[in-house]
Amino acid sequence: MPRPKKTDKFFFYTAKQAGFFKNKRLIGVNYSQEGGPDNLNLQDLIDFVKENDIDPSKVKIHSSFTSYAVE
């Protein structure tokens, strides 16, 4: 996978095709993006997966995921 650009909010990482991550693409936050990771939101992630032709219902959320909503 190519390195993410400074304008990319997220990136894909494809693990070796063996073991638990076989046929899976990991999605990560690009910490070096211009706006910084603190400016990301759920809609950004949904837009990213849709741009890459991935059904959002196929994206699994890790059990340690924690976030907050700003009112």
C-alpha positions as YAML, in Angstrom:
chain: A
units: angstrom
residues:
- id: 1
  name: MET
  ca: [0.00, 0.00, 0.00]
- id: 2
  name: PRO
  ca: [1.32, 3.48, -0.76]
- id: 3
  name: ARG
  ca: [2.21, 5.79, 2.10]
- id: 4
  name: PRO
  ca: [-0.60, 8.17, 3.07]
- id: 5
  name: LYS
  ca: [-0.25, 11.81, 2.02]
- id: 6
  name: LYS
  ca: [-0.49, 14.67, 4.51]
- id: 7
  name: THR
  ca: [-4.03, 15.28, 3.23]
- id: 8
  name: ASP
  ca: [-5.16, 11.69, 3.91]
- id: 9
  name: LYS
  ca: [-7.07, 11.32, 7.18]
- id: 10
  name: PHE
  ca: [-6.82, 7.52, 7.24]
- id: 11
  name: PHE
  ca: [-4.76, 4.79, 5.65]
- id: 12
  name: PHE
  ca: [-5.02, 1.09, 4.85]
- id: 13
  name: TYR
  ca: [-2.56, -1.51, 6.00]
- id: 14
  name: THR
  ca: [-2.64, -4.93, 4.41]
- id: 15
  name: ALA
  ca: [-1.05, -7.55, 6.61]
- id: 16
  name: LYS
  ca: [0.71, -10.61, 5.26]
- id: 17
  name: GLN
  ca: [-1.79, -13.00, 3.80]
- id: 18
  name: ALA
  ca: [-1.67, -15.48, 6.66]
- id: 19
  name: GLY
  ca: [-3.13, -15.90, 10.11]
- id: 20
  name: PHE
  ca: [-5.92, -13.86, 11.68]
- id: 21
  name: PHE
  ca: [-5.60, -10.88, 9.31]
- id: 22
  name: LYS
  ca: [-5.79, -12.92, 6.11]
- id: 23
  name: ASN
  ca: [-8.04, -11.18, 3.55]
- id: 24
  name: LYS
  ca: [-8.47, -8.15, 5.84]
- id: 25
  name: ARG
  ca: [-7.37, -4.54, 5.46]
- id: 26
  name: LEU
  ca: [-6.64, -2.65, 8.62]
- id: 27
  name: ILE
  ca: [-7.74, 0.99, 8.71]
- id: 28
  name: GLY
  ca: [-5.66, 3.43, 10.70]
- id: 29
  name: VAL
  ca: [-5.60, 7.12, 11.55]
- id: 30
  name: ASN
  ca: [-2.95, 9.11, 9.72]
- id: 31
  name: TYR
  ca: [-1.37, 10.98, 12.62]
- id: 32
  name: SER
  ca: [0.75, 13.10, 10.28]
- id: 33
  name: GLN
  ca: [-2.20, 14.56, 8.38]
- id: 34
  name: GLU
  ca: [-2.42, 18.35, 8.22]
- id: 35
  name: GLY
  ca: [-5.46, 18.78, 10.50]
- id: 36
  name: GLY
  ca: [-4.17, 16.41, 13.12]
- id: 37
  name: PRO
  ca: [-6.00, 13.37, 14.46]
- id: 38
  name: ASP
  ca: [-8.01, 15.43, 16.98]
- id: 39
  name: ASN
  ca: [-10.12, 16.90, 14.18]
- id: 40
  name: LEU
  ca: [-11.45, 13.57, 12.90]
- id: 41
  name: ASN
  ca: [-15.00, 12.39, 13.34]
- id: 42
  name: LEU
  ca: [-17.15, 9.40, 12.52]
- id: 43
  name: GLN
  ca: [-18.40, 10.99, 9.30]
- id: 44
  name: ASP
  ca: [-14.78, 11.29, 8.09]
- id: 45
  name: LEU
  ca: [-14.35, 7.54, 8.56]
- id: 46
  name: ILE
  ca: [-17.63, 6.76, 6.78]
- id: 47
  name: ASP
  ca: [-16.64, 9.00, 3.88]
- id: 48
  name: PHE
  ca: [-13.22, 7.30, 3.68]
- id: 49
  name: VAL
  ca: [-14.61, 3.78, 3.46]
- id: 50
  name: LYS
  ca: [-17.24, 4.81, 0.90]
- id: 51
  name: GLU
  ca: [-14.56, 6.51, -1.25]
- id: 52
  name: ASN
  ca: [-12.70, 3.20, -1.25]
- id: 53
  name: ASP
  ca: [-15.80, 1.17, -2.21]
- id: 54
  name: ILE
  ca: [-16.15, -0.52, 1.17]
- id: 55
  name: ASP
  ca: [-19.58, -1.10, 2.63]
- id: 56
  name: PRO
  ca: [-19.56, 0.69, 6.04]
- id: 57
  name: SER
  ca: [-21.45, -2.26, 7.54]
- id: 58
  name: LYS
  ca: [-18.37, -4.43, 6.80]
- id: 59
  name: VAL
  ca: [-16.09, -2.26, 8.98]
- id: 60
  name: LYS
  ca: [-15.67, -3.86, 12.38]
- id: 61
  name: ILE
  ca: [-15.05, -1.74, 15.47]
- id: 62
  name: HIS
  ca: [-12.46, -3.07, 17.87]
- id: 63
  name: SER
  ca: [-13.68, -3.91, 21.36]
- id: 64
  name: SER
  ca: [-11.30, -1.35, 22.91]
- id: 65
  name: PHE
  ca: [-12.78, 1.51, 20.84]
- id: 66
  name: THR
  ca: [-13.66, 4.53, 22.97]
- id: 67
  name: SER
  ca: [-14.61, 8.02, 21.83]
- id: 68
  name: TYR
  ca: [-16.79, 10.96, 22.87]
- id: 69
  name: ALA
  ca: [-19.38, 13.30, 21.38]
- id: 70
  name: VAL
  ca: [-19.06, 17.07, 21.51]
- id: 71
  name: GLU
  ca: [-22.30, 18.95, 22.15]
...
